[in-house]
Amino acid sequence: MPFLELSVPCSEARQPRYETALEDLGALAVTLVDADAETSNERAILEPGVGQTPLWEALVLTALFPEETDALALLAALEAFDPGLDWTQASFRIVADQDWERAWLDQFQPMAFGARTWIVPWNHDLPEAAQAADAAVVRLDPGLAFGSGTHPTTALCLQWLDTLAGEGRLQGQTVLDFGCGSGILALAALKLGAEGAVGVDNDPQALIATHDNAERNAVQARLQVFLPADEPVRTYPVVVANILASALDALADTLAARVAPGGRLAMSGILHGQEEELLQRYAPWFTELRATRMEDWMRIDGVRRTGAAPA
């Protein structure tokens, strides 16, 4: 069955309300692209964590509706929702039917991170290198994924976990994945030798995706998932948080309190240029802080001080 596709420009500030309005009007799916990149024929898609918002100021929202949807009635409803928006910039087209998840799978190929870690679509044959006895293979369902390893922030965290495993720092430990999304980082930690993992996310959908992916990898007995309000208060020897820089700043006290003395923390979701402020923010709690860059994104990692926490 073909679909009716609506594309409409939107500011970053208005995006959450418009996305909700489109979903209320029956949108089957809503995607976001960078308006500036689209005008320069460079399709820029961000893989934000669950509950996070895009970083661009100018967006294009693309919504998919059933083909029989009345386009004029849809525009009228949107105009009533926000009379100040110039809906003449909206555009419609009919798109052919296709298996959208299958298209995702066709684009999602096995990926290696560090010495041992592999992220492989659940229905894809294992590459020869991923069949090594010590390979840590995570089978992921992209149809459920909020994070598949394709974005530099996820890749930076996977590489960090792989390095920790190589140093023997994951074996028998429990890892906290704060902002777990698809659970990809928690699952990788378990495959790399962690005894247990805890995933925390503010979106119940993310917890469902994490649980389903854990079952797919036969590690569900070693993984617990919680909403932030339900998370047990405890410390961990390894904590990883792939969320936006603003959230890392706001959650500094919380994240520092989750890392055991001498434990390791890695944070990503940080644009190049944002790292200096966060390095200063976390310096009271952590030593050996360092920033690592991949494309336009950064990872910060460090070791929890063993002294008293700052007042």
Rosetta blueprint (number, residue, H / E / L):
1 M L
2 P L
3 F E
4 L E
5 E E
6 L E
7 S E
8 V E
9 P E
10 C E
11 S E
12 E L
13 A L
14 R L
15 Q H
16 P H
17 R H
18 Y H
19 E H
20 T H
21 A H
22 L H
23 E H
24 D H
25 L L
26 G L
27 A L
28 L L
29 A E
30 V E
31 T E
32 L E
33 V E
34 D E
35 A H
36 D H
37 A H
38 E H
39 T H
40 S L
41 N L
42 E L
43 R L
44 A L
45 I L
46 L L
47 E L
48 P L
49 G L
50 V L
51 G L
52 Q L
53 T L
54 P L
55 L L
56 W L
57 E L
58 A E
59 L E
60 V E
61 L E
62 T E
63 A E
64 L E
65 F E
66 P E
67 E L
68 E L
69 T L
70 D L
71 A H
72 L H
73 A H
74 L H
75 L H
76 A H
77 A H
78 L H
79 E H
80 A H
81 F H
82 D L
83 P L
84 G L
85 L L
86 D L
87 W H
88 T H
89 Q H
90 A L
91 S E
92 F E
93 R E
94 I E
95 V E
96 A L
97 D L
98 Q L
99 D L
100 W H
101 E H
102 R H
103 A H
104 W H
105 L H
106 D H
107 Q H
108 F L
109 Q L
110 P L
111 M E
112 A E
113 F E
114 G L
115 A L
116 R L
117 T E
118 W E
119 I E
120 V E
121 P E
122 W L
123 N L
124 H L
125 D L
126 L L
127 P L
128 E H
129 A H
130 A H
131 Q H
132 A L
133 A L
134 D L
135 A L
136 A E
137 V E
138 V E
139 R E
140 L E
141 D L
142 P H
143 G H
144 L H
145 A L
146 F L
147 G L
148 S L
149 G L
150 T L
151 H L
152 P H
153 T H
154 T H
155 A H
156 L H
157 C H
158 L H
159 Q H
160 W H
161 L H
162 D H
163 T H
164 L H
165 A H
166 G H
167 E L
168 G L
169 R L
170 L L
171 Q L
172 G L
173 Q L
174 T E
175 V E
176 L E
177 D E
178 F E
179 G L
180 C L
181 G L
182 S L
183 G L
184 I H
185 L H
186 A H
187 L H
188 A H
189 A H
190 L H
191 K H
192 L L
193 G L
194 A L
195 E L
196 G E
197 A E
198 V E
199 G E
200 V E
201 D L
202 N L
203 D L
204 P H
205 Q H
206 A H
207 L H
208 I H
209 A H
210 T H
211 H H
212 D H
213 N H
214 A H
215 E H
216 R H
217 N L
218 A L
219 V L
220 Q H
221 A H
222 R H
223 L E
224 Q E
225 V E
226 F E
227 L L
228 P H
229 A H
230 D H
231 E L
232 P L
233 V L
234 R L
235 T L
236 Y E
237 P E
238 V E
239 V E
240 V E
241 A E
242 N E
243 I L
244 L L
245 A H
246 S H
247 A H
248 L H
249 D H
250 A H
251 L L
252 A H
253 D H
254 T H
255 L H
256 A H
257 A H
258 R H
259 V E
260 A E
261 P E
262 G E
263 G E
264 R E
265 L E
266 A E
267 M E
268 S E
269 G E
270 I E
271 L E
272 H L
273 G L
274 Q L
275 E H
276 E H
277 E H
278 L H
279 L H
280 Q H
281 R H
282 Y H
283 A L
284 P L
285 W L
286 F E
287 T E
288 E E
289 L E
290 R E
291 A E
292 T E
293 R E
294 M E
295 E L
296 D L
297 W E
298 M E
299 R E
300 I E
301 D E
302 G E
303 V E
304 R E
305 R L
306 T L
307 G L
308 A L
309 A L
310 P L
311 A L
